Amino acid sequence: MKLKTHKGAAKRFKLTAGGKVISGHAGARHILTSKSRKRKRKLGKASTIADADVHHVKSMLPYGR
């Protein structure tokens, strides 16, 4: 039986060629006036997720490259 991709996770996470999981940052959408320029700049860039969460995310993306 084919596994189904969790579509919510597919929209939020991407897998790198090396198998790492990349996601965007939370907190970059509104109430930006109280955040520093440096912080807002860093929130715009993607980052890898914590090692503890990798297994859970990869199970939701069974056919990720």
VMD Tcl script that draws the C-alpha trace (Angstrom):
set ca {
  {0.00 0.00 0.00}
  {1.27 3.47 -0.86}
  {1.99 5.89 1.95}
  {0.39 9.31 1.93}
  {2.39 12.50 2.28}
  {1.19 14.81 5.04}
  {0.30 17.83 2.90}
  {0.59 20.31 5.77}
  {4.15 19.15 6.42}
  {4.99 19.16 2.69}
  {4.15 22.87 2.54}
  {6.31 23.71 5.57}
  {9.42 21.54 5.23}
  {11.92 20.70 2.50}
  {14.60 18.04 2.46}
  {18.13 18.82 1.31}
  {20.19 16.46 -0.85}
  {22.09 15.45 2.28}
  {18.90 14.50 4.10}
  {18.59 17.51 6.40}
  {15.19 19.10 6.99}
  {14.78 22.84 6.30}
  {11.96 25.09 7.47}
  {11.19 28.76 7.82}
  {11.12 30.67 11.08}
  {8.10 31.47 13.20}
  {7.47 35.06 14.25}
  {8.15 36.79 10.94}
  {4.60 37.72 9.93}
  {3.32 40.53 12.14}
  {4.22 42.76 15.11}
  {7.54 43.43 13.41}
  {7.99 46.98 14.74}
  {9.19 45.74 18.12}
  {11.83 43.43 16.60}
  {15.32 44.55 15.67}
  {16.50 44.77 12.06}
  {18.99 42.00 12.65}
  {16.34 39.72 14.10}
  {13.90 40.36 11.23}
  {16.66 39.72 8.70}
  {17.47 36.38 10.28}
  {13.81 35.36 10.50}
  {13.53 35.68 6.72}
  {16.09 32.95 6.10}
  {15.42 29.23 6.31}
  {17.16 27.02 8.87}
  {17.51 23.35 9.70}
  {15.22 21.91 12.33}
  {16.32 20.33 15.61}
  {17.65 16.76 15.52}
  {14.90 15.66 17.90}
  {12.22 16.62 15.34}
  {13.84 15.18 12.19}
  {12.46 11.65 12.57}
  {8.91 12.93 13.11}
  {9.00 15.22 10.07}
  {10.59 12.61 7.79}
  {7.84 10.14 8.66}
  {5.30 12.68 7.36}
  {7.29 13.08 4.12}
  {7.81 9.45 3.03}
  {8.73 10.24 -0.59}
  {10.93 13.25 0.03}
  {14.08 13.45 -2.03}
}
mol new
graphics top color blue
foreach p $ca { graphics top sphere $p radius 0.5 }
foreach p [lrange $ca 0 end-1] q [lrange $ca 1 end] { graphics top cylinder $p $q radius 0.2 }
display resetview
